[in-house]
Amino acid sequence: MKSYKVILIHGNQTLHWGYAWLPWLKNRLKELGIEVIAETFPDSIIAREKYWVKFLEKIAKADENTILVGHSSGALCAMRYAEKHQILGTILVSAAHTDLGDELEKQSGYFNRPWDWETIKKINNGLLSFHRMTTNISLLKKSDMYINN
């Protein structure tokens, strides 16, 4: 039987993996016998790509049996990681493909170049994107870029 690994990537602005629904998911996956990695990422206010992707590479050791679950800025980190690493799939929660005019998001470095959708599709087996029901519809339309590309 294959052994799967899930890596939880929290959002920015001092959020960490112990926030919101992430502990529930971690516990549920462990009950199912799935290895879960849930570390608090450095530079948690701005979540700069140059720190987060390196940290993910260091802790992840992700392979074709790994699923990344990224929340908010963590979803951005997951997508940039998925541009260069073959993994089983990526689950994005409350992701956006632009900085939405937010100064901290602009500073993060995730949006200074186009997303490499073709490579992401080629080397990943799946992508899911979730938003809560109260999310502003304009944000949902912008996040559709993940699905439509």
Contacts in CASP RR format, 6 or more apart in sequence:
PFRMAT RR
TARGET T0000
AUTHOR 0000-0000-0000
METHOD contacts of the structure
MODEL  1
MKSYKVILIHGNQTLHWGYAWLPWLKNRLKELGIEVIAETFPDSIIAREK
YWVKFLEKIAKADENTILVGHSSGALCAMRYAEKHQILGTILVSAAHTDL
GDELEKQSGYFNRPWDWETIKKINNGLLSFHRMTTNISLLKKSDMYINN
2 65 0 8 1.000
3 35 0 8 1.000
3 65 0 8 1.000
4 34 0 8 1.000
4 35 0 8 1.000
4 65 0 8 1.000
4 66 0 8 1.000
4 67 0 8 1.000
4 88 0 8 1.000
5 34 0 8 1.000
5 35 0 8 1.000
5 36 0 8 1.000
5 37 0 8 1.000
5 62 0 8 1.000
5 63 0 8 1.000
5 65 0 8 1.000
5 66 0 8 1.000
5 67 0 8 1.000
6 29 0 8 1.000
6 34 0 8 1.000
6 35 0 8 1.000
6 36 0 8 1.000
6 37 0 8 1.000
6 66 0 8 1.000
6 67 0 8 1.000
6 68 0 8 1.000
6 69 0 8 1.000
7 36 0 8 1.000
7 37 0 8 1.000
7 38 0 8 1.000
7 56 0 8 1.000
7 59 0 8 1.000
7 60 0 8 1.000
7 62 0 8 1.000
7 66 0 8 1.000
7 67 0 8 1.000
7 68 0 8 1.000
7 69 0 8 1.000
8 17 0 8 1.000
8 22 0 8 1.000
8 25 0 8 1.000
8 26 0 8 1.000
8 36 0 8 1.000
8 37 0 8 1.000
8 38 0 8 1.000
8 69 0 8 1.000
8 70 0 8 1.000
8 71 0 8 1.000
9 17 0 8 1.000
9 41 0 8 1.000
9 52 0 8 1.000
9 56 0 8 1.000
9 68 0 8 1.000
9 69 0 8 1.000
9 70 0 8 1.000
9 71 0 8 1.000
9 74 0 8 1.000
9 75 0 8 1.000
9 77 0 8 1.000
9 78 0 8 1.000
10 16 0 8 1.000
10 17 0 8 1.000
10 18 0 8 1.000
10 19 0 8 1.000
10 22 0 8 1.000
10 40 0 8 1.000
10 41 0 8 1.000
10 44 0 8 1.000
10 70 0 8 1.000
10 71 0 8 1.000
10 72 0 8 1.000
10 74 0 8 1.000
11 19 0 8 1.000
11 41 0 8 1.000
11 44 0 8 1.000
11 47 0 8 1.000
11 70 0 8 1.000
11 71 0 8 1.000
11 72 0 8 1.000
11 73 0 8 1.000
11 74 0 8 1.000
12 44 0 8 1.000
12 45 0 8 1.000
12 46 0 8 1.000
12 47 0 8 1.000
12 72 0 8 1.000
12 73 0 8 1.000
12 74 0 8 1.000
12 104 0 8 1.000
12 108 0 8 1.000
13 44 0 8 1.000
13 45 0 8 1.000
13 47 0 8 1.000
13 104 0 8 1.000
14 44 0 8 1.000
14 45 0 8 1.000
15 44 0 8 1.000
15 71 0 8 1.000
15 72 0 8 1.000
16 40 0 8 1.000
16 41 0 8 1.000
16 44 0 8 1.000
17 23 0 8 1.000
17 26 0 8 1.000
17 38 0 8 1.000
17 39 0 8 1.000
17 40 0 8 1.000
18 38 0 8 1.000
20 71 0 8 1.000
22 38 0 8 1.000
22 71 0 8 1.000
25 69 0 8 1.000
26 36 0 8 1.000
26 38 0 8 1.000
29 36 0 8 1.000
30 36 0 8 1.000
37 59 0 8 1.000
37 60 0 8 1.000
39 55 0 8 1.000
39 59 0 8 1.000
41 47 0 8 1.000
41 51 0 8 1.000
41 52 0 8 1.000
41 55 0 8 1.000
41 56 0 8 1.000
41 74 0 8 1.000
41 77 0 8 1.000
42 51 0 8 1.000
42 52 0 8 1.000
42 55 0 8 1.000
43 51 0 8 1.000
43 52 0 8 1.000
45 104 0 8 1.000
46 104 0 8 1.000
46 107 0 8 1.000
46 108 0 8 1.000
47 73 0 8 1.000
47 74 0 8 1.000
47 76 0 8 1.000
47 77 0 8 1.000
47 104 0 8 1.000
47 108 0 8 1.000
48 107 0 8 1.000
48 108 0 8 1.000
48 109 0 8 1.000
49 76 0 8 1.000
49 77 0 8 1.000
49 80 0 8 1.000
49 108 0 8 1.000
49 109 0 8 1.000
49 110 0 8 1.000
50 109 0 8 1.000
52 73 0 8 1.000
52 74 0 8 1.000
52 77 0 8 1.000
53 77 0 8 1.000
53 80 0 8 1.000
53 81 0 8 1.000
56 62 0 8 1.000
56 68 0 8 1.000
56 77 0 8 1.000
56 78 0 8 1.000
56 81 0 8 1.000
57 81 0 8 1.000
57 85 0 8 1.000
60 66 0 8 1.000
60 68 0 8 1.000
60 81 0 8 1.000
62 68 0 8 1.000
62 81 0 8 1.000
62 85 0 8 1.000
62 87 0 8 1.000
63 86 0 8 1.000
63 87 0 8 1.000
64 86 0 8 1.000
64 87 0 8 1.000
64 88 0 8 1.000
64 125 0 8 1.000
65 88 0 8 1.000
66 87 0 8 1.000
66 88 0 8 1.000
66 89 0 8 1.000
67 87 0 8 1.000
67 88 0 8 1.000
67 89 0 8 1.000
67 90 0 8 1.000
67 91 0 8 1.000
68 78 0 8 1.000
68 81 0 8 1.000
68 82 0 8 1.000
68 87 0 8 1.000
68 89 0 8 1.000
68 90 0 8 1.000
68 91 0 8 1.000
69 78 0 8 1.000
69 90 0 8 1.000
69 91 0 8 1.000
69 93 0 8 1.000
70 77 0 8 1.000
70 78 0 8 1.000
70 90 0 8 1.000
70 91 0 8 1.000
70 92 0 8 1.000
70 93 0 8 1.000
70 95 0 8 1.000
71 93 0 8 1.000
71 94 0 8 1.000
72 93 0 8 1.000
72 94 0 8 1.000
72 95 0 8 1.000
73 105 0 8 1.000
73 108 0 8 1.000
73 110 0 8 1.000
75 92 0 8 1.000
75 93 0 8 1.000
75 94 0 8 1.000
75 95 0 8 1.000
76 95 0 8 1.000
76 96 0 8 1.000
76 108 0 8 1.000
76 110 0 8 1.000
77 110 0 8 1.000
78 90 0 8 1.000
78 92 0 8 1.000
79 90 0 8 1.000
79 92 0 8 1.000
79 95 0 8 1.000
79 110 0 8 1.000
79 115 0 8 1.000
79 120 0 8 1.000
79 146 0 8 1.000
80 110 0 8 1.000
81 87 0 8 1.000
82 89 0 8 1.000
82 90 0 8 1.000
82 120 0 8 1.000
82 123 0 8 1.000
82 124 0 8 1.000
83 115 0 8 1.000
83 116 0 8 1.000
83 119 0 8 1.000
83 120 0 8 1.000
84 119 0 8 1.000
85 123 0 8 1.000
86 123 0 8 1.000
86 124 0 8 1.000
87 123 0 8 1.000
87 124 0 8 1.000
87 125 0 8 1.000
88 124 0 8 1.000
88 125 0 8 1.000
88 126 0 8 1.000
89 124 0 8 1.000
89 125 0 8 1.000
89 126 0 8 1.000
89 127 0 8 1.000
90 120 0 8 1.000
90 124 0 8 1.000
90 126 0 8 1.000
90 127 0 8 1.000
90 128 0 8 1.000
91 127 0 8 1.000
91 128 0 8 1.000
91 129 0 8 1.000
91 130 0 8 1.000
92 127 0 8 1.000
92 128 0 8 1.000
92 129 0 8 1.000
92 130 0 8 1.000
92 143 0 8 1.000
92 146 0 8 1.000
93 129 0 8 1.000
93 130 0 8 1.000
93 131 0 8 1.000
94 130 0 8 1.000
94 131 0 8 1.000
94 132 0 8 1.000
94 135 0 8 1.000
95 129 0 8 1.000
95 143 0 8 1.000
95 146 0 8 1.000
96 105 0 8 1.000
96 139 0 8 1.000
96 142 0 8 1.000
96 143 0 8 1.000
97 115 0 8 1.000
97 142 0 8 1.000
97 143 0 8 1.000
97 145 0 8 1.000
97 146 0 8 1.000
98 111 0 8 1.000
98 142 0 8 1.000
99 105 0 8 1.000
99 106 0 8 1.000
99 108 0 8 1.000
99 110 0 8 1.000
99 111 0 8 1.000
100 139 0 8 1.000
100 142 0 8 1.000
105 111 0 8 1.000
115 145 0 8 1.000
115 149 0 8 1.000
117 149 0 8 1.000
120 127 0 8 1.000
121 127 0 8 1.000
127 146 0 8 1.000
127 147 0 8 1.000
129 143 0 8 1.000
129 146 0 8 1.000
129 147 0 8 1.000
131 139 0 8 1.000
131 140 0 8 1.000
131 143 0 8 1.000
END
